Amino acid sequence: MPQPTIAAINGGCADSALSIAAAADFRIASDSTVFNTDFPTAGLPGDLAGI
């Protein structure tokens, strides 16, 4: 994509939302943002090709 993408993250960012945020060119997160991968707790094998 020729235009830069910006992800605004406010609050929790886990699993597929984390993949979408990681794919953005710029990420702006609030002070209360928590990044988490919850796949092992759910019994799933990784990020399912998100990143």
Secondary structure, 3 states (H helix, E strand, C coil): CCCCCEEEECCEEECHHHHHHHHCCEEEECCCCEEECCHHHHCCCCCCCCC
